[in-house]
Amino acid sequence: MILINGIQIPEDTKSIKLEPSPELDKAIVDYDEDNDILIYDTKAIINCFIKQGMSEEAAYEWFHYNTLRTADYVKNYPNFI
């Protein structure tokens, strides 16, 4: 098992982790075993981008354009709450 934020994730998971993982792993809040996907806290992701130097507006734009759009095309892509 892999342990992230106290959440157990199987070693053989095909779930996608967002990069850069050292920062964005902090935003993982759950793992959906039935669908083999990670669940991320959207506000925590935005805060990670802001800490990397983006403005709040740029962080939201980056998240929506580069992160959310990918969900339609990639299997085992994370869900966001």
C-alpha positions as a printed Julia matrix, in Angstrom:
81×3 Matrix{Float64}:
   0.0    0.0     0.0
   0.99   3.6    -0.66
   0.09   6.07    2.07
  -0.67   9.69    1.15
  -2.2   12.0     3.77
  -3.26   8.94    5.75
  -5.1    7.51    2.72
  -4.24   3.98    1.64
  -3.78   3.51   -2.09
  -2.98   0.11   -3.62
   0.52  -0.37   -5.02
  -0.97  -1.51   -8.35
  -3.22   1.54   -8.78
  -3.61   3.05  -12.21
  -4.91   6.29  -10.73
  -3.29   9.46  -12.03
  -1.4   11.71   -9.6
  -1.09  15.38  -10.41
   2.39  16.86  -10.73
   4.36  18.34   -9.13
   3.36  15.72   -6.6
   5.39  17.0    -3.62
   3.11  20.03   -3.55
  -0.13  18.65   -4.99
  -0.16  15.47   -2.89
  -1.22  17.77   -0.04
  -4.52  18.28   -1.89
  -5.41  14.55   -2.02
  -8.39  13.98    0.27
  -9.62  10.5    -0.69
  -9.23   7.49   -2.94
 -12.19   5.92   -4.8
 -11.34   2.23   -4.85
 -14.3    1.28   -7.09
 -13.16   3.63   -9.87
  -9.43   3.59   -9.02
  -9.15   7.37   -8.87
  -7.75   9.92   -6.46
  -9.96  12.69   -5.09
  -8.43  16.15   -4.78
  -9.58  19.26   -2.9
  -9.88  21.99   -5.54
  -9.2   24.85   -3.12
  -6.06  23.11   -1.88
  -4.82  22.76   -5.48
  -5.45  26.43   -6.15
  -3.57  27.33   -2.96
  -0.61  25.19   -4.11
  -0.48  27.14   -7.38
  -0.66  30.45   -5.51
   2.22  29.36   -3.25
   4.22  28.65   -6.42
   3.8   32.31   -7.39
   0.61  32.47   -9.45
  -2.06  35.05   -8.79
  -5.4   33.65   -7.66
  -6.91  34.4   -11.06
  -4.03  32.73  -12.92
  -4.25  29.7   -10.61
  -7.97  29.24  -11.35
  -7.4   29.69  -15.08
  -4.52  27.16  -15.03
  -6.6   24.65  -13.08
  -9.63  24.94  -15.36
  -7.74  24.97  -18.63
  -4.9   22.53  -17.93
  -6.34  20.24  -15.27
 -10.11  19.93  -15.6
 -10.14  19.7   -19.41
  -7.88  16.65  -19.28
 -10.47  14.63  -17.33
 -12.48  13.94  -20.49
  -9.52  12.3   -22.23
  -7.59  10.35  -19.61
  -8.69   7.16  -17.91
  -8.27   7.02  -14.1
  -7.98  10.8   -13.99
  -8.67  12.32  -10.56
 -11.95  13.76   -9.4
 -12.13  17.18   -7.77
 -14.32  18.42   -4.94
